[in-house]
Amino acid sequence: MAGNSEPLSPRAKLAVTAGKAAAAVSKAAGRGSGSVIGGKVALRLDPDLLSRLAHHLDVILVSATNGKTTTTRLIAEALRAAGPVVSNALGANMPAGITSALAGGSDARYGVIEVDEKYLAGVARDTEPKAIALLNLSRDQLDRAAETRMLAEKWREGLAGTKATVIANADDPLIVWAASSSPNVVWVAAGQEWKDDAWSCPACGGVLQRPGDDWVCGECGFRRPVPSWALNGEYVLDPHGAAWPIHLQLPGRANKANAATSAAVAATFGVPPQVALERMYQVQAVAGRYDVVTFQERELRLLLAKNPAGWLETFSLIDPPPTPVILSVNARGADGTDTSWLWDVDYTRLAGHPICVIGDRKLDLAVRLEVAGLDFRVCADADEAVRISPPGRIEVIANYTAFQDLRRRVGN
Ligand SMILES: [Zn+2]
């Protein structure tokens, strides 16, 4: 509904104003950007505000266990070639944060919105998106395979009959299961490094056979759909078979996959892959992730890894040994308070790197590394870990609140 200039009702306007006032008060009180509290106040005054705000926009939703913040940024950059964009770029991805972000973009044509996995079906109902990008689903923190399967089922029910074009990863069986209730799906071969949550068939529970890049259920025949877009090394292949080079400042295979999906999304709005991919080069860091900062005369690259699949993707993008690695793990509310997920991560991938461990749960991590047979040192804090590392690049990998602690200490 781009270009629809039907004005907001007085009640909706009041809700937006009250939300902004609450956000300003919260910000003045030192509680972050205030966007979430602002959104909560606004939604309390006008529960339909999100759908009213979205009504004026072509909405694109992005959800996944990993990579949704980055992909939202990449899609937003690409679509700016076609018109003004509003986005929840700071990652406030539940309804209050989304409402607050959209309230700030009254002149936008496109709304590019990251959505927490648990809210996708509801936000899709409220915002009537034109496109929905689904990247991957895997266990997060304490979630286990059964919960991840239930989430896929919720998506499948919520997206059945959607009018949106769903752009979905053909290489993730749970994503395929979730998306295949939608009438209009564009499949992207975006790859899947973490397969531990994808050995059983989402449709029938049978064992998936995985010859090469393909996958098929031996019991019911549920199988990988034929993709029309693909990530192929350093290139994106479009539906006509043309190969477009990916140039990103962001590191790693996972971000190339995010770029491939983003190019497919942009194409559904008429932005050609070449234009979309050129614009994606602008994205340097996303909410501090991948940022390289100078601290104690070393170059620290800050990497966020929140769950086992995220750790695995991160190990694959760091510089090879002997580049030192600092690992930081907390177990506060936003991280999940149980650290048993550490046992799902294959830390032997770090063999050969000098390793320091820090964070609230450095001893849990130390036990895990000891069992993995790795050499490491336990340090008091980031300062000590950096001090005992040789000069040059250091890769610093942290989970959620540990990452925030780190940015406060070493960030610009
Ligand atoms: Zn099956």
Boltz pocket constraint, residues with backbone or C-beta under 6 A from the ligand:
constraints:
  - pocket:
      binder: B
      contacts: [[A, 201], [A, 202], [A, 203], [A, 204], [A, 205], [A, 206], [A, 217], [A, 218], [A, 219], [A, 220], [A, 221], [A, 222]]
      max_distance: 6.0
